[in-house]
Amino acid sequence: MKYYKALFFGSIGSIVETSDLQRKSFNQAFKQSHLNWYWSKKKYEKLLNKSGGEDRITRYAKQKKIVVDAKELRSLKTKLFNNYLKKKELKLRPGVKDLINFCIKNKIKLGFVSSTSLNNINSIFYSLRRSIKKNYFNFIGHSKLIRKNKPNPDIYLFALKKLNLKPKECIAIEDSQESLDAAVKAKIKCLIFPGKFHSKKKFLRAHKKVIRLSKQIIRK
């Protein structure tokens, strides 16, 4: 049986479901900043069509025709989000643990090819400390490593270079269209494993859509 040489988890959402927690963290940040904003589940699902928390805030402020410090708001949201993660142990999404174990056993390289903040990365791994470890991964990405976040392919290209791999030797797992676009632009085959806030969307150029991960996805 032939397998890909590497499996790339492309985002936090491909490993653990955090969308609603992030939404609540945004709303708490708005409240603490005395902004009369509230992102409902329906509103947040629509806002997720574009990635990047800071850019999301900026676009929303323009719609409301007000000026805000998007960077400061994003930092406060991240702080609230990370504080929650440090207090709560999250559960891995279906099939993630078994797939990671299979890759380790069969010497298939693992990458966590995210372009989120390093603080978010550290908090996620802390919350999942009883399930997975950082040293399981041969590469862990974050926003400080690149100039342009997803949907630009920079973080994928960086991972390929660091692991000395060709795109055709890898397969990626993503949970949103913009992140999928990043993998495709890097010429990496990508499966969609959508979370709750993305499940109803159509995904263009995805190799396959799955609701649970298994070792079958890394077979060539």
N, C-alpha and C positions, 0 to 999 in steps of 0.2 A: 504494500500500500504506500503510495506517495503522498507526502504532506508538504504544505508550504514550509519554508524555512523560518518564517516569523509570523506571529499573530499580533496585530496592533489593535488594542482597545483605544478608540480615538477620542473619548471624552468621559467625563465623570458619569454622565447618563448611560453610558454603555456598560457600566459596572454596577452602579447603584442608582436608585430612583430618588432624585432630590428636587425635582422641579417645583413641587408645591412648597417645600421648605424654602427654596430660594424666593418664590413669590411672596411668602409670608415675611421673609427677611427684608425684601424691598419695601413692603408696606410698613413694616416697623421703622425702617430708616426714614421713610417719608413722614411718618407720625412724629418721630423724634426731631425732625428738621422743620416741623410746623408747616408741612405742605399738605394741602387738602386733596391728596391723591390717594386713590385706592385701586389696585389692580385685582379685579376679580379673576377667577379661573378662566373664564371665557376671554377676557381682555388679555391676560398674560399669554394664553395659548396663541393668540394672534400676534402679540409682540415678539414671540419666540421665532417668528418667521425670519427675523434678522438676529444674528448672534452678537454677543458683546454687551455686557451690562451697562457700561458707561455710554456707549453709543445709543443704547436703548433709551436711557434716561434723557439724553440730548434730543433725540427725535421726539420723544413724548413731550418734552418741555416746549419744543417748537410748535407742536400741535396746540398746546395750551397757551402759546404766545407769551411765555415768561422765560426769564433767564435764571438758570440755576448753576451751581457748581457741580457738574455731573461727576467729576473725578472724586470730589469729597463725598458725595452721596453714595457712589459705588463703593468707596472705602468703608463707609459706615455699614452699608449692607453686607459687605464681605466680613466685617468684624462680627456682626450679629449672627451671620450664617456660621462662621467658624466657631463662635462660642457655643452655639447649639450643638454642633458636631462633637465638640469636646465633652459634652455632657451626655450624649446619646449614642448608643451603639447601633449603627445601621445594618441592614441585611443586604447581602449581595443579590443581584437580580438572578432569575432562574437560569441555572446551568453554568453560571460564571465560575464558581468554585471548581467544579469537575473539569471544566475546559482548561483552566489554569493548571490544575494538577496534571492533566494529560500532557500538556505542552512541556512542563518541567520534566516529567518522566521520559518523554521522547526527545528531549533536547531541542525543542522548537523554541526559538527566541521569542520573548514577550516584550512588547512595548506599550507604554501608556502615553499615547501621542496626543496629549492635550495642550491647548494653548491658553488655558485658564491661569490664574495667578498661582504663584508658588505657595501662598498661604492656604488657598483652597486645596491644593494637592496634599499638603501636609496634614490638613484637618481631616480630609477624606481618609487618608491612610491611618490616622489616629483612631477615627471612628470605626474603621474596619480592622483594627489591629488583631482581633481574635480570629479573623477570617483569612486575611491575606497580609503579606509583608512587602515592604518596598523592595527588598532584595530578591523577590521573585522575578522582578522585571530587569531586563537588560538595558532598557532605556525608559526614562521618565521625562516627559516634556513639560514646559510651562512657558508663560508669556515672556519671561526675561531672555529666553534663548533666541527669539526671533523679532523681526521688525513688524511684520504683518500677521495678524491673527487669521483664523479661518473666516471666510471660505478660501483665503489664499492658501496655497499648498506648502508654505514655508516650513511648518513644523514637521510635516511628513518628509520633506526633502532633507531636513536636518537629521531626522531619525535614520533615514536610509544611509546617509553619509556616515553617521556615527557607528552604525551596525555593519557597514560595508555590505549592503544588500542592494539588489536590483528590485524595481517595483514588481516584476512578475514573480518574484520569490516570496512575496508577502500577500497577506489578506487583512483587511481592516474591518472593524465593527464600529458603526456610528449610530447615533440616535436621532439625528436631525438632517434636514436637507443641506443646510450650509456646511455642516461638517462632512457630509457625504461628498459635497462638491470639492472640498479640499483634498480628499483622498483621490477622487477621480482625476483632478488636475495633476496630481503627482503620479498618475497612471497606475494606481494601486486598485485592485479589485476590492469592492467594498460591499459588505452586507449591512442591511438596515435592521436594527434591533430597537424599534421605537418605544419610548416611554409613554406614560399616560397622556402627556400633553402633546404628543406627536402621532399618536396611534391612528388618527383618522386622515392623516395627510397622504398625498400621493408623493412617491419618491422617484424622481427621475434619475436614470443611470445607475440605479442600485443593482448589484448582482443578484441579490435575493433579499426577501423580507422574512424575518423569523420572529417568533414570539418567545422562543427559548433557545439557549445556546447548547450546542453539543459538539463532540469531536468531529461530526460529519462535516462541519463547515470548513475545516482546514484540510480536507482531502482535496487533492488536485484532480 
